Amino acid sequence: MTKIFNPMIWRWKNEGQVKVTITTGVGAATCDVNIEGRDSQYHSVKNEIESFKNWLKDSAVIRHPDAIVLPRIIKQPMRKSCLDIEERISHVTDSKRTTIDLWNGLRGSKATRETRMEVVAWIVVCQFECHVEGGFVRDWIIGHYQARPTGNPSTWVTYRTNTAGDQVPELSKELVPTDLDCHLPVHKYFDLDKFLDFLHKYQIEYSYVREGWRYIFLLDEHAKTGPFMMDLIEPHVALTHDRIDFDVNNLSLEKDYTKELGMRVDTRPKPYSIDLEAIVDNIKHKHFQLLRPTDHTINNRIQKMISRGWTKTGTDLNFIPNPPPRCDVIVVPVPQIADIYQSIIQQLQNNVGIQVKVHSIVQIKNPSLEEAYLAIKQLIAKECVGGNPNERLLFHGTSGTSIDGILNDGFDDRYWNSEKWGHGAYFAENPAVSHVFAQPDATDQTRVMFYNKVTLSKQQTLQNTDGNLKAAPKEFHSVHGIPPGTTNKDEFIVYRYAQALPYLKITYKG
């Protein structure tokens, strides 16, 4: 995967006469970087590598350079109402657009801020093989939405000072569409001087700032149609953008796909099941679905969308891409500010004790287990009234080698013990019940509890224990065990492999 750094290597060689060599380290778990150049250049390259490392910390999986979902045409019957969308797609992606057509988009009688944005997008897509993604595709290409702040366009731009001391432009949040988000190509060198020549050729005013992971362009600052911005994001950084905030931000445009839309990440498989048509339909109705846990940044983005007239709909999901082929499972930290993180802390402290301190909560992504669980859930749902599988989120405490066993293989019936209600996998709504089984680690005294999706479906409620059970009673799918003489100590038992899916791993002390 060191080839993802090739564009950066080519850039430093061509623009700074600096030789950068990146090789795979011992065991393929690290990279060795060698820099040959002046001291100031060494520090610049090092800062760029550090910027990449910061992005990498927030990444679950580095996307393969060719992992983008190939563009396709919107399916019928929706396509009948999307011909205007296809026309706007072609304005950005059709490499056969004529010079006259481009000039009409810039200076013609019907030229607007948006048609000028289309021309700049056409330059980076058709001449430099970039991908255009994000808000411009959502707001203009699909939604055909426009909004302007009051006042002269010269007041739409403000400046902030970044950590390097550069003045970075920012546009009013009332502008729709605001900017162009572009990912530079991973397979070829982006020639900045050649790109600037194109801007000169078409008399497009520009200024730009270089940051460690992108170019930030301000374009048309003094044009009567109003300014806009463009980010050109380095490909090795773009490949760490493996998560998506909202479904409606998951579309992309690619050269010579003149009627088609691509997807940045693949949200089509279960449990997400979000295809191209669903995204387009949401944009047309100004609806969006959340696809990652909330934190300060995500909350600000949500409020920004709502202030522009959008409505958050559907079930909040946490999209995690599949792990690379060599891995069966990955875990991704849940932000401490996320609602589910705070809810689990509250449940543990209310039931186990105020002394509980949660060290981390990670979400588990194990595609094989997910497929097996969804299949069992679907089969069982057929036997339930209204197709309701009665899925619950329940706790399960464990320790020792069982922790990795559950992460990798789920709740494997070969390792179940016979307890009060027989040979099954035991779960609880009250974490205090599961806490008893989460024995502290001998080294650091931490405990582990799993928060799981469990398909209970038809439950047989039993108060008398029965250690001989090896399956749920006939006509039932699970047992709801209520120990005699107790309150809030209920247990839920399933007897089939893959009837429960480990969802979150909680590491705590207490």
N, C-alpha and C positions, 0 to 999 in steps of 0.2 A: 504493500500500500504506500510505500515511499514515493511512488509516482505521482501522488496527489500534490506533492511539493514541486513538481517540475515547472509549472508556470512561475512560481516564486524564484526558482533557481535561474530560469531563463531571463526573468526581469532584472535580477541583480547583475547577471552577466552582461546584458545588453545596455542597461542604463547606468550601472555603477562600476563596471569592470571588476566585479567582485565574484570570486569563485566560491559557490556554496555546494557542499557535498553532503547528502543525507543518505545514510545506509542503515539497514536493519541491524539492531544490536543483538547481543547474545540472547538466545531463546526467543527471538522475535517479539519480545515484550517491550523493547525500548528502541529508540532511534539514536544514532550517533550523528551529530552535526559538526561539520568542519567548515570554517570560514576563513578564506584567504583574501585580505583586503586591508585598507587603512583602519586605524583604531576606531575612528568615528563611524566608519561603515560597519565594523564588527558590532558595535553597540546597537546600531540601527537594525541589523539583521537579528541580533539577540532579542531586541524588544519585539520584533515581529513574531519570533518563535514563542516568546512569553505570552503574547496576545493570543496566539493559537492555543496554548496550554490552558489559558483561562476559559476559552470557549469549550475546550475538551472536557473540562471539569463538569460542565452542565449537560454533557452529551451522554446518552445511553449507548448508542451505537454509531460509529462513523459510517455514514452511508457510502456504499460503493459508488464510484463515479457514474456508473450506468444504471443506478437503481431507480431513477426517476420513472414514473409510470408513463409509458409512451402516450402521446396525445391521440385522441380519437374524436370522432364526430358525435355530437349529442344524438341520442337515439330518438326515433319516432315513438309516440306522437309529439313529444316535446319540441323536436327540431323545427316543426312547422312555425312555431312562434319565436324561433331564435335566429331567423335569417339576418336580422340586423346585427346580432352578436357575431355571426360568421363574417360579416363585412368588416366589422371593427377588428376582428382577429387578423384578417388579411392585411389591414393597414400596417400592422406591426411585423407580420411574418412572411409576407410575399416578397421574395427577393427580386421578382420581376417588375416591381413598381417602377414606373418611369421617373426620370428627373422632373418632367413637367408635373406629374402627379405629386411628387414630393414638394415641389415649390408651391403648388396650390394649397397643400396642407400647411405650409409656412406663411405664405403671403397672399393667398387667394382671397376672393371676396367673402368666402365662408370660413376662413381660417379662424381658429379659436385657440385658447390655451391648450385644450385637449388635443386638437389636431396637430399642434406643434409638439406636444408630448409624444404623440404617435410617431412623428418623424424621427425624433431622437431615439425612441424605442426601436424603430426600424433600423437605424444605423447600428446600434449595438447588437441587435439580433441577427440581421441579415449580412452585415459586413464583418462582425467580430464573433458571431456564434455564441452570444450570451443567451441566457434564459431570463425572461421577465416574469416576475412573480408578485404575489402580495396584493396590496391595496389597489394599485392601478388596474389590475386584471379584474378584481372584485367590483370596484366602484364604477369604472368607465367601460371596460370591455364588456362585462356582463350586465351590470346594473344601469349603465348610461346615466349615472348620478352626477350632478354638479352642485356645488355650493361655493359661494364667495363671501368673504368678510366684507363688512361695510368699510368705506374709505378707499383712498387711493391705493393702487397695487404696490406702491413704494413702501407702504406701511405694513405689508404682509410679512416682511422679513425682519427677524431679529437675530442677534448673535450671542453665543455663549463662548466662554473660554474653556478649551479642553485641557487635559492634564499636561499636554506638551506646550501649552501656552498659545495655541493657534485659535483664531477666531472662526468658529464653526457656525454656519447659517442655520436658522430654524424657521419654518414657515408656520403661519397661523393654523391652529387646530381646526379652524372653521373651513379651511379649504378642502374641497373634495373634487377630484382626486388630489392628493397632496404631492406624491412623488412617485418615482420609478425605482423599484427594487430589482436589481439585476445581479445575477450570479455570473462571474467571469468563467470562460471555458476552462476545463481541466486538461483538454487534449492539445491546446495550442497556446502560443504566447500572445498576450494582449499587448499590442503596440500602442502605448499611450499617445505618442507623437502622431501616429497615423490617425487615431481617433480625434485628436484636437484639429488635425487638418480637415477632417470631415465637418467639424463644427464651424471652422473658418469658411469652408466652401459654401455652406448653407447659411452663412451670416448669422449664426446663433451665438449670442453673447454667453460667456461662461466664466466661472472662477471655480477653483477646486482646492480642497484640503486633503492631504494624504494622512490617514491614520493607520495604525498597525495592521488592520485587517480589511481596509476598504478605502476607496476614493469617495469623497463627498463632493458632488457637483451642485452648484447653484447656476441655473440657466434662466435666460430671459429676465434678468433682474430689472431691467429698465424697459422691457417691452410693454406695449399698451395692453396686451392680453393678460399680463401678469406673470410672475415668476413661478418656477417649479424647481424641484430638486431631484437628484438621482444618486443612489448608492450603487457603486460597483464593488461587489463583495468578492474577495479572493476565494478561489475555488477550494483550497484546503480548509478554509474556515466555513464556507457554505456547506461542506460535507459533514460538519458537526451539527448542523441545524436539522437534527433528526426528529425533533418534536414539532408539533403544530399547536398553536393556541386555539384557533377557531376553525371549524370546517370550511368556512367561506374564504379562508386565506390559503387554501391548499391547491390553488390552480396556477398553471404556468403556461407560457407561450414559447414556442420553439420554431426555428427557421424552417420555412417552406411547409409547415403544417398550417395551411391557410384557412382551414375551417375547423380545426381540431383544438381541443383543450387537453393539456396534460395535468398530472397531479404530482406535487412535490414529494409526498409520501403516500404509501399505499394504505388507505383507510377502508378498502373494500372488504377484506376478510372479516369474519366474525371475530370478536363480538361487536365490532364497530359498524360494519355493513353500511358504510357511507360511500355511495358511488357518485359519479360525475353529475348525473341528473338530480340527485338529492341536493348537491351543493348549489347547482344553478338555480334550482327551485327556491332554496333558502335565500339566495341573493336577490332574486326577483321579488320576494316578499319581505326583504329586509329582516330576515331571521338569521340567527347564528347559533351554533352549538359549541359549547365549551369542551375542549379536548385535552386539557391538562389541569392539574391542581392549581388552585388560586394562590398567588402570593402578591406582594405589593405591585409588581410590574403587571401581572395579569389583571388584577383588580382595576388598575388604571386603564388598561386597554378595554376592559368591559365597560367602564363608565364612559370612555370616549365613544364607543360604539353606540351606547344607549343615548348619549347626548346628540348623536347624529340621526336618531330616529329608528335605530335597530332594536330588535327584541330578542333576548336570549330565550331559546326554546329547547325542548328535548331534555333528555337525561344528561347530566354532566358526566363526561367520560375522561379517562386518563389514557391517551394514546401512547403506547410504547411500541416502537418497531421491533420486529423479530430479531433475536440475536444472530450473529454471524454463524455460518455453518459449523464452525468448530466448537460452538457453545450450545448447550442444551437450555441454559437458563441464564437470565441476567436479572439484576435487581437495581432499582432506580430510587433514589431518595425522594421521599414525600416532603415537600416544604413544611416547616414548622407552622407557618401561618395558615396552611390548608385546613379547611373545616374538619376533614376526617382526622387529621393529626390531633387537633384540639379536642375533638369528640372522644378519641381513644384515651387521651390523657385524663379527661374528665371521668370517663367510665372506670379507669383503673384506680384513680384516687378516691372516687366515691365508694368503690366496692372493695378494693384490696387495702387501701389506706392512703392517707395524705402523704406518707413517706415515699411513695412511688415516684421515681425519677425516670422519665423516658429518655434513653440515650439516642435512639434512632428508630425511624419507621421507614421501611423500604417496600416498594411495590414489586411484586414478583412477575416476571414475564417468562413463562415456560410454554411455548407454542404447542408442544405435544400434549401436555396435560390439559391445556385449554381446549384443544380439539376433542379429546376424549370426554372432558366434562360437558362440553356443549352438546355432544352426541347423546350422552346419557340423559342430560336434561331434556333434550327434545323428545327422546323416546318416552320418558316418564310423563312428560306433559300431555302426551296423547291419551293417557289413561286418567287424566284429571278433568274435573268439571271446568269448562271454559278454557281448557289448555293451560291452566295456571300451575306451574311447577312448584310453587310455594318456596321460592329461593329465599334463604335467610343469610345474614352475615353473623357468624358465630365465632367464638374464641376456642383455641385449642392450645394447651400448654405442653411443652416437651423439653427435652434436654439431651445433651451428649450427641451421639452420632445420628440420632433421629432428626436433628435439625437439618443437616444436609440431606438426609434421606427424603424428608418432606419437600425440600426445595427442588430436588432433582426428580423424584419419582412420585411425589404426591402422597396420598394416604394409601399405602400399599397394604392390601389385606393379608399378605404373608407375614407381616410383622405386628398385627393387631393382637392384643391380649384379651382374654375373657374377663370382663368386669361384671358390674351389677346386672347389665342387660345383654350379656353374651359377648360374642366375638365380633366386634365392630369398631368403627371410628367414632370417638366420643367428642362432642362439642357442647359449648355452654353459652347462653346469652349473658350470664353474669361472669365477668372475668375472674372473680374470686374463686370460682369453681375450677377454672383452668390453671390459676396461679399455683395451686397445690402441686400440679404436675410439672411446672416450670422450675425445676431445681436449679439453684445458682451454680454458675461455672466455678470450678475450683480455683481458677487463675485470677479472674477479675470480679467474681461475684455477680456478674450480670445474668439475667434470666431471658428466656426467649418464649414469646407467645405468638401464635399465628392467628390472624384474622382471616376467616375463610368464607367463601361462597359455598353454601350447602343447599342442595336440592332435597327438601324434606317431603314435598308432595303430600300424599295421604299419610297422616301420622296415627299410629296406635298409641294411645296414652296408657301407660302402665305405672302403677304404684308399687306393686309387688315385684321384687327383683326376680330375674330369671337368667341365671348364668349360662344356661344351655342354648340360648338363642344363637343361631348362626346366620339367620336372615330375618328380615322384617316379617311379621305375621302375614298370612295370606290376605290379599286385597289391600295391603298397606306397603308403603315404600320406606318408612322409617319408624323409629320408636321415640316417643316423648316420655322420658323417664322422670318420675317425680318421687324422690326418696321419701319414705314415710316419716312423718314428724318433723319435716324441714320446711323452710320458707326460702324461696328464691335460690334454690340449689338445683333447679331442673337441668337435666342433660338431654341432649338430642343425639341419637345414634343412627348411623347409616351402615349398611352391610355390604354395599357393592363398591368395587374399585371405581374411582373417578366420579363418585356421586358427590364429592366435595373437592373444591379447588383452593389451594393456598393462595391468598390474595395479597396480604400484607405480612411482613415479618417485623415484629416489635421487639426491640432489645431494651431492657429496662433493669433497674435495681429497685428492691423494695421487699 
